[in-house]
Amino acid sequence: MGYYGAEAIHGEMARRRIRPLPSVRTINRILQRTGAFDARHRTRRPAPPSGWYLPDVAAGRAELDSFDIVEGLVIKDGPQIEVLNGVSLHGGLVESWPVADAVTARFVTGALISHWKEFGRPDYAQFDNDPIFQGAQVHPNVVGRVSRMCLSLGVVPVFAPVAEQGFQGMIESYNGNWQAKVWARFRFGSLREAEGQSRRFVTALRRHRAGRIEAAPDREPFPKAWKLNLQEALRGRMIYLRRTDESGTVEMLGQRFVVDRLWPHRLVRAEVDLDSEVIRFYRLRRRDPTNQPLLHQITHHIPNRRFYE
C-alpha cells in the first residue's frame, strides 16, 4: 500500500506473528543505526550574512537603506492611507511617512531627501520593482525620478529580485511591526492622528536602537549646495538583483539580457556602470555568499533623454 518505516515494519512483523516482537521505537533505532535515514536528513546550512549580495555591505563597510510602501489602510469615514517606510540594514534607523491617497515618486523623492539631510546619505538605497521606485518600464532604458535622485546624490539604487524571499526581509519586518504597533493598536480619526502616533513609535524605536545606530557604518553628509536636477546626465551605478530564466537571461531596464546559458534559474547581481557604459553580471549563491565571480560583461549605453513625468 506504499507504507514504509518503523510502523510499517512493526505491523508486518505482527501480521507474521514474529516473536519476540520489537517495539516501534526499537525498530526506529535499528534503522537509524544502519544508516537507513541518512538520505532523508536535510542539510542545514548557515544563513548568509545580512546584505551578502553586496560585498562591502556584508563586510560592514557600507550602509544600505531599504524602502517600501504599505497600502490598503483606510480610516473609517476618512481617507485611504498609504505609508512609505524606511529602515537601514546595519543601524536599524527607521522612518515612516503616512500619506493620504497614494504614495507617488515625487513624494518618495522628497521624503528621502528630507531623511538623508537629517541623518546623512547611505551608500545604497534598496527598493522593490514598483514603477514608483524604478520608473515605468514601458520603454527600454527608463530611469525614474527616484533613481535619478539617488544617482545625483552618489547613492547606488538597488532593485531586489522579483518574488524572492530574504532580500526585503528587513523592510518587510518593519512594515509588519509598524502595522502591529501603530495601525492595529489605535483608532484614528484623521491622517494627522496617524502621523502623530507613527512619529511617537519611530522616536521610541530609534531611542531603543541608539547603540546600534551609533555603531553602524558612517553615513555621508548631505551636500549643502545640492539641488535636484532631473535633466542631469546620468552617472554612477545602478544594481539589479535578478534570477535568470531557463535560457540564462534576465529582464531589467525594460529589456532582456543574456547572462550565461549555463547559469539557468540562478541569482545574479547586475551592475549598470553608467560612467563606463557597461553592465557586469556577477554570480550569486547563498551557499557560498563570499564567492561572487564575474559571469559576463556587455557594453550598454543609456541615452541621456529628457526626463518627463
C-alpha positions as CSV (number, residue, x, y, z in Angstrom):
1,M,0.0,0.0,0.0
2,G,3.0,2.3,-0.1
3,Y,3.6,2.4,3.7
4,Y,7.1,2.3,4.9
5,G,9.2,3.0,8.0
6,A,9.2,1.6,11.6
7,E,5.4,1.4,11.9
8,A,5.0,-0.4,8.7
9,I,7.8,-2.9,9.6
10,H,6.2,-3.4,13.1
11,G,2.8,-4.1,11.5
12,E,4.2,-6.6,9.1
13,M,6.1,-8.4,11.8
14,A,2.9,-8.6,13.9
15,R,1.0,-9.9,10.9
16,R,3.6,-12.7,10.5
17,R,3.4,-13.4,14.3
18,I,7.1,-12.9,14.8
19,R,8.2,-13.3,18.4
20,P,9.6,-11.6,20.3
21,L,8.1,-8.5,18.6
22,P,10.3,-5.4,19.0
23,S,8.6,-2.1,19.7
24,V,8.3,0.7,17.0
25,R,10.9,2.7,19.0
26,T,13.4,-0.2,18.9
27,I,12.9,-0.6,15.1
28,N,13.5,3.1,14.6
29,R,16.8,2.9,16.5
30,I,17.9,-0.1,14.4
31,L,17.0,1.7,11.1
32,Q,18.9,4.8,12.3
33,R,22.0,2.8,13.4
34,T,22.1,1.0,10.0
35,G,22.0,4.3,8.1
36,A,18.5,3.9,6.6
37,F,17.7,7.6,7.5
38,D,20.8,9.2,6.1
39,A,19.4,10.1,2.7
40,R,16.4,11.7,4.4
41,H,18.3,14.2,6.6
42,R,18.0,17.8,5.4
43,T,21.3,19.6,5.3
44,R,21.0,22.8,7.4
45,R,23.4,25.5,6.1
46,P,24.1,28.7,7.9
47,A,22.2,31.7,6.6
48,P,24.4,34.2,4.6
49,P,25.2,37.5,6.4
50,S,23.0,40.5,6.1
51,G,23.4,42.2,2.8
52,W,25.5,39.3,1.5
53,Y,24.8,40.2,-2.2
54,L,26.7,43.5,-1.8
55,P,30.3,42.6,-0.5
56,D,31.0,46.0,1.1
57,V,27.7,45.9,2.9
58,A,28.2,42.3,4.1
59,A,31.6,43.3,5.4
60,G,30.2,46.2,7.4
61,R,31.9,48.9,5.4
62,A,28.8,50.4,3.8
63,E,25.2,51.1,4.9
64,L,22.1,50.2,3.0
65,D,18.6,51.9,3.4
66,S,15.6,49.9,2.3
67,F,12.2,51.5,1.4
68,D,8.8,50.0,0.8
69,I,5.1,51.1,0.7
70,V,2.3,49.7,2.9
71,E,-1.0,50.0,1.1
72,G,-4.7,49.4,1.7
73,L,-5.0,51.2,5.1
74,V,-8.4,53.0,5.5
75,I,-9.6,55.4,8.2
76,K,-13.3,54.9,8.9
77,D,-15.3,57.7,7.3
78,G,-11.9,59.1,6.3
79,P,-9.2,58.9,3.6
80,Q,-7.3,55.9,2.4
81,I,-3.8,55.8,3.9
82,E,-0.5,54.6,2.5
83,V,2.8,54.6,4.4
84,L,6.3,54.9,3.0
85,N,8.6,53.1,5.4
86,G,12.4,53.0,5.5
87,V,15.0,51.2,7.6
88,S,18.8,50.9,7.5
89,L,20.3,47.4,7.4
90,H,23.1,47.7,10.0
91,G,21.9,50.6,12.2
92,G,18.2,49.8,12.1
93,L,17.5,53.5,11.6
94,V,13.7,53.7,10.8
95,E,11.4,56.3,9.3
96,S,7.7,56.3,8.3
97,W,5.7,58.7,6.2
98,P,1.9,58.2,6.3
99,V,0.2,60.0,3.5
100,A,-3.4,60.3,2.3
101,D,-4.3,58.7,-1.1
102,A,-1.3,57.2,-2.9
103,V,2.5,57.4,-2.5
104,T,4.0,58.9,-5.6
105,A,7.5,59.1,-7.0
106,R,7.6,62.8,-6.2
107,F,6.6,62.1,-2.6
108,V,9.2,59.4,-2.3
109,T,11.9,61.7,-3.6
110,G,11.0,64.5,-1.2
111,A,10.8,62.1,1.8
112,L,14.2,60.5,1.1
113,I,15.9,63.9,0.6
114,S,14.5,65.1,3.9
115,H,15.6,61.9,5.7
116,W,19.1,62.0,4.3
117,K,19.5,65.7,5.1
118,E,18.8,64.8,8.7
119,F,20.8,61.6,9.1
120,G,23.2,61.5,6.1
121,R,23.3,59.5,2.9
122,P,23.7,55.7,2.9
123,D,25.9,54.0,0.3
124,Y,23.0,52.1,-1.1
125,A,19.2,52.5,-1.3
126,Q,17.2,49.4,-1.9
127,F,13.7,49.2,-3.4
128,D,11.3,46.6,-4.9
129,N,10.4,46.8,-8.6
130,D,7.4,49.1,-8.2
131,P,7.3,51.6,-11.0
132,I,7.1,54.3,-8.4
133,F,10.7,53.4,-7.5
134,Q,12.3,52.3,-10.7
135,G,10.2,54.2,-13.2
136,A,7.7,52.8,-15.7
137,Q,9.4,50.1,-17.8
138,V,7.1,50.5,-20.9
139,H,10.2,51.6,-22.9
140,P,13.8,50.4,-22.8
141,N,16.4,52.2,-20.6
142,V,13.9,54.2,-18.5
143,V,15.5,55.6,-15.3
144,G,12.8,57.0,-13.0
145,R,12.7,60.0,-10.7
146,V,13.8,58.2,-7.6
147,S,16.8,56.5,-9.3
148,R,17.9,59.8,-10.8
149,M,17.7,61.5,-7.4
150,C,19.8,58.7,-5.9
151,L,22.4,58.8,-8.7
152,S,22.7,62.6,-8.4
153,L,23.5,62.2,-4.7
154,G,26.0,59.4,-5.2
155,V,23.7,56.8,-3.6
156,V,23.6,53.5,-5.5
157,P,19.9,52.4,-6.2
158,V,19.4,48.6,-5.7
159,F,16.4,46.8,-7.0
160,A,15.5,43.5,-5.3
161,P,14.7,40.4,-7.4
162,V,11.1,39.7,-8.2
163,A,9.3,37.3,-5.9
164,E,12.4,36.3,-3.9
165,Q,12.4,35.8,-0.2
166,G,15.0,37.3,2.1
167,F,16.2,40.3,0.1
168,Q,13.5,42.6,1.5
169,G,13.3,40.8,4.9
170,M,14.4,43.9,7.0
171,I,11.9,46.3,5.5
172,E,9.1,43.8,5.4
173,S,9.7,43.0,9.1
174,Y,9.5,46.8,9.9
175,N,6.3,47.1,7.8
176,G,4.7,44.4,9.9
177,N,6.0,46.0,13.1
178,W,4.6,49.4,12.2
179,Q,1.2,47.9,11.4
180,A,1.1,46.0,14.6
181,K,2.3,48.8,16.9
182,V,0.7,51.7,15.2
183,W,-2.1,50.9,12.9
184,A,-3.7,47.9,14.6
185,R,-3.3,49.2,18.2
186,F,-5.1,52.6,17.8
187,R,-8.2,54.1,16.2
188,F,-7.5,57.2,14.1
189,G,-10.0,59.8,13.1
190,S,-7.7,61.6,10.7
191,L,-4.3,61.5,8.9
192,R,-2.9,63.9,11.5
193,E,-3.6,61.5,14.3
194,A,-2.0,58.6,12.4
195,E,1.1,60.8,11.7
196,G,1.4,61.7,15.4
197,Q,1.3,58.1,16.6
198,S,3.7,57.0,13.9
199,R,6.1,59.7,14.9
200,R,6.0,58.6,18.6
201,F,6.6,55.0,17.6
202,V,9.5,55.9,15.3
203,T,11.1,58.1,18.0
204,A,10.8,55.3,20.6
205,L,12.3,52.7,18.3
206,R,15.2,55.0,17.4
207,R,15.8,55.5,21.1
208,H,15.8,51.8,21.7
209,R,18.2,51.2,18.9
210,A,20.5,54.1,19.7
211,G,23.6,51.9,20.4
212,R,23.1,50.0,17.2
213,I,22.6,53.2,15.2
214,E,25.8,54.7,16.6
215,A,27.8,51.5,15.8
216,A,26.6,51.4,12.1
217,P,28.8,52.4,9.2
218,D,29.3,56.1,8.8
219,R,26.8,57.9,6.5
220,E,28.0,60.6,4.1
221,P,26.9,64.2,4.9
222,F,24.3,65.7,2.6
223,P,25.8,68.2,0.2
224,K,24.8,71.7,1.1
225,A,24.7,73.2,-2.4
226,W,22.9,70.2,-4.0
227,K,19.6,70.7,-5.9
228,L,17.6,68.1,-7.6
229,N,18.0,68.3,-11.4
230,L,16.1,65.5,-13.2
231,Q,17.7,66.5,-16.5
232,E,21.2,66.0,-15.2
233,A,23.4,63.5,-17.1
234,L,23.3,60.0,-15.5
235,R,26.4,58.9,-13.7
236,G,27.3,56.3,-11.1
237,R,25.9,52.8,-10.7
238,M,22.6,51.1,-10.6
239,I,22.2,47.5,-9.3
240,Y,19.6,45.0,-10.3
241,L,19.3,41.7,-8.4
242,R,17.8,39.1,-10.7
243,R,17.2,35.4,-11.2
244,T,17.9,34.1,-14.7
245,D,15.3,32.1,-16.6
246,E,15.7,28.7,-18.3
247,S,17.8,30.2,-21.0
248,G,20.1,32.2,-18.7
249,T,18.7,35.6,-19.4
250,V,17.4,38.3,-17.1
251,E,14.9,41.2,-17.6
252,M,15.7,44.7,-16.5
253,L,15.7,48.2,-17.9
254,G,12.7,47.2,-19.9
255,Q,14.6,44.6,-22.0
256,R,16.2,41.2,-21.8
257,F,19.9,40.5,-21.5
258,V,21.7,37.1,-22.0
259,V,23.9,36.4,-19.0
260,D,25.1,32.8,-19.2
261,R,23.2,29.9,-20.7
262,L,25.0,27.6,-18.3
263,W,23.6,29.6,-15.3
264,P,19.8,29.0,-15.6
265,H,17.4,29.8,-12.8
266,R,20.2,31.3,-10.7
267,L,20.7,34.6,-8.9
268,V,22.9,37.3,-10.4
269,R,23.9,40.9,-9.5
270,A,23.8,43.2,-12.5
271,E,25.8,46.3,-12.0
272,V,25.0,49.1,-14.6
273,D,28.0,51.3,-14.7
274,L,26.8,54.5,-16.3
275,D,30.2,56.1,-16.5
276,S,31.9,53.2,-18.4
277,E,28.7,52.2,-20.2
278,V,28.9,48.6,-19.3
279,I,26.8,46.1,-17.4
280,R,28.6,43.5,-15.3
281,F,26.9,40.3,-14.2
282,Y,28.1,38.6,-11.0
283,R,27.2,35.1,-9.9
284,L,25.4,34.9,-6.5
285,R,24.9,31.8,-4.4
286,R,23.5,31.7,-0.9
287,R,25.6,28.6,-0.2
288,D,28.8,30.4,-1.0
289,P,28.0,34.1,-0.3
290,T,31.6,35.4,-0.5
291,N,32.3,33.9,-3.9
292,Q,30.8,36.3,-6.5
293,P,32.8,35.9,-9.7
294,L,32.1,37.9,-12.8
295,L,29.9,35.9,-15.2
296,H,29.5,38.2,-18.2
297,Q,30.1,41.8,-19.2
298,I,28.4,43.7,-22.0
299,T,28.6,47.2,-23.4
300,H,25.4,49.1,-22.9
301,H,24.6,52.8,-23.5
302,I,21.6,54.5,-21.8
303,P,20.8,57.7,-23.8
304,N,20.5,60.9,-21.9
305,R,17.0,61.6,-22.9
306,R,15.0,64.4,-21.4
307,F,13.1,63.3,-18.3
308,Y,9.3,63.7,-18.4
309,E,6.9,63.0,-15.5
